[in-house]
Every structure is written in C-alpha cells, then in structure tokens.
C-alpha cells in the first residue's frame, strides 16, 4: 500500500534546525571558505537547511584542537569515573531531547519517526551508558616474566581518532563511534555524511553541555573527497574509524598507508544471506525476512539481501511473503502507519533503480514492485526478484535499497557454499529449529555476525563487524572499546639491580 500520511492531524512537531555550522574546539564556526551545502529532505526533495562545508583547512583546525585536547587536555588524564560521570550526563541529555533528535533523523535520513522515537534514540543513549560503565574498568595485566623483572601492561587511549560515518542511521553511527572512543579517553574529529549532517551537530552541542571538554569532540560536515580524504591522509590523526562502502574503504586504507600509517578499522558493505530451512514456521519467518531486507528502505549494511529458501517450503514461503507485503505501507516516514520511507537521496534512488533494471535484464523474475512511486520524494516500491542465480549482479553487489533476491536451495552443504560465495562477510541469518543445522551453518559461514531465528538483534554488548571485504574491526560492545586503546608494556628489575 501507499500512504500520503495525514500529518496535519498528528502531533509531531517538525523541529527547526538549530545547528548548521562546524563544531571545532567547543564552538560552532563557519567554514574557512565560507561555503555551505544544502541537506535535502528525501520526502520532498526540498532543502532542509544549508550547512557549513568543511574542507581540508577546517579538518586541519579540528585536528589541531583534538591533538591539543589529547596531548595537554584533561580528557585522557581524567580518572575513568570522571569520564563515566560526563558520559552518563550526555546520555541523559540525549533522552531529554529525544523527540527533537528523532525528528531530525527522520527529516534528514528518513528513519521512521516511530522507530527513532520509541527505540533508536533511547538505544543510543543506552549504548553511551554502556560505555560510561566501561570507562572506569579499563586496566592492564601483571605479567609473568622469566627473569627477576616485574612487568605490567598499561592500557592507553590510541590518541586522535578520525570517524568517517555514513548516512543510513545518523544517530547510531555517531554514538557507536563516539561513545566507545570517548570512554577510551580519545579525542576526535567526526565527519558526518554529507546527506545527513544535522543530528551529529546537535550531539556535539549536547556533549559540550554534558561537560565534554573543548577540543575532545569536533564535527566537520563536508564531502568525502575533500573533508573525508583530508582525515584519512592527515599526518596527525592516529586512527581512522570508518563505516561506509567497500570502494571508499579501499581508498581510506590506501590514504592511511601513504600518509602516517594511522590505524584503520573499516565497517564496509555486505550481501548477507538469510537462510530459511524447510522446518520453520512460515508465518513467523516470512515477515522477518521481509524486514531483514526492507528495513530502513534496505539501507542497512547488515540487510539480509539474499534470501535462500529450501525447496520443500519455497512456494509456501514466497506466497506468504507476497501476502505480508500487502500490509506493507510505503509513505511519509513521520506517519506511524508507514513501514518504508524514501531512499536517502537522488543518487541512491537512481542507483537502486538501475540495479532493478539489471535484475530484469539478467533474467530474474520480477515478482512484485520494481518501480519508483509516482509522487515527489525518493520512494521506490518494495521489490522482490525470484529465480535469482549466484552470478547475477543483483546477487553479488550491495544494492542498499528495498530489493529482495530469492534463491532456492536443496541441501545444507549447497546453501553454505552459496552463502559464502560472496566477497562480503558481514552478517547472516539462519532460520531453523534443527540445532545441528543451526550450529553447522553458523560455524561454516564466514561472516562477523550470525543471527539464528532472529535478525537485527543489535545490542550494546553485541559487536558488529565484518569478515572478508566487509572490513575489520568491530563497532559496539567491548571489542569496539578495545580498538580505541593500545597496550604499553612496562618492565623494571625487581631487586633494583641493573639487569
Ligand atoms: P555511500 O555510497 O553509502 O555514501 P561512502 O563510502 O561513499 O558510502 O560514504 C560513507 C562516508 O565516507 C561518507 O561520510 C562520505 O562522505 C565518506 N567518503 C566518501 N568518499 C571518501 C573518500 N575518498 N575519503 C574519505 N571519506 C570518504
């Protein structure tokens, strides 16, 4: 279905945008060039606000502030409990401003407002609290030496971090990177995605209000080839933590290698399998498959975009999917009845439509959808292809749109092989009540996240990150905290004699 939304009657207040400038050393400032760029409302294709456009010189200023805050400021030197106190305040401020933050992400990124308001912002605050609780529990070990030497490891923050983040979940991306790095004691420069710069600037303001010292968090909105490239090739940044496409991941790693060998962690693309075995309850699993591939308009790196269905259940499953799709509503993401909003921008919208054309041309069966909606905004019908084969472009490349590809399989061995026949390795779903199959498949798939009889089960203690060309390094959980830390080993003779 389609909904035009009857928002006049609703109580949702669309916020006035408050923060549009760069945030450097605790202040909102214009970019050095004075240039701005528009951020577009994907529902209407109209400008929401003009935002200061950061470039290399602005990144330099931001890094200088972050460097100074790291080398001389209090943040890395605070006892952990002080960072914990400030992070807890930050989380509270997020919740105090929850509705406005949710609305900003809906405006800018078309995240469903009801989901943002009821879940996303609260979960983001909880993630900050998780890291707040870890901030005073970072410690090293006493080492067993073979000589009469006492030794221990000291765990230190890695330094100045450059975070380069994408547009699909602006709040989640900001908070998972910044929360872990703050708890570790790092200082940082964040480049928000050019499509969705608004909430990052708001969070910078809240962090300051919570007591994060000036220079610790700097936000530079801008484009990838300018501001982003300036971060990845900067000589004074110690690590770049990136989430985005695999193509850009290659560029960032290259820039890190040819500049100062900064550490790199990359959370990249995916083409995750969602595997349905014969024994499942179709009424439960078909709706789950639908949301695994269509949630957030299909714009989620761990989307289950290759649906493998075992032959005995195949027809029933596809029928049930189509049935379920009848209740699926595309429309204004502020409307609480809507399941799917517009794609984030014109470029993504056109890219998704061109993948759909590829699918048709390569001979997949277009079961339903396949067209843009006849209205303003970047809306695309939920689209299902069947008879998809492994060699088709739609089975191999990340589409990042509301497109499901369904493939039939016979045996466990066959589906493991197919699931692994991708350059990516981000996530996988295994739907079965057979424990042996669940165990065998989850251990055989080369991917960083496996969901058995569930999908998108994110949690603050659950690390997300890739195998293969989906990248390396984790976000969320203690693994993400550890990547912002480094180990210093210190030794001294026990009996004060030179050794
Ligand atoms: P998408 O295609 O989903 O926009 P990208 O990988 O291009 O994914 O974008 C993710 C983030 O990476 C954005 O913040 C973008 O501006 C940034 N980016 C794009 N190109 C580069 C680059 N060459 N160097 C550094 N950052 C980049």
Boltz pocket constraint, residues with backbone or C-beta under 6 A from the ligand:
constraints:
  - pocket:
      binder: B
      contacts: [[A, 164], [A, 165], [A, 166], [A, 167], [A, 191], [A, 192], [A, 193], [A, 194], [A, 222], [A, 223], [A, 224], [A, 225], [A, 227], [A, 228], [A, 229], [A, 230], [A, 232], [A, 243], [A, 244], [A, 245], [A, 246], [A, 248], [A, 249], [A, 251], [A, 252]]
      max_distance: 6.0
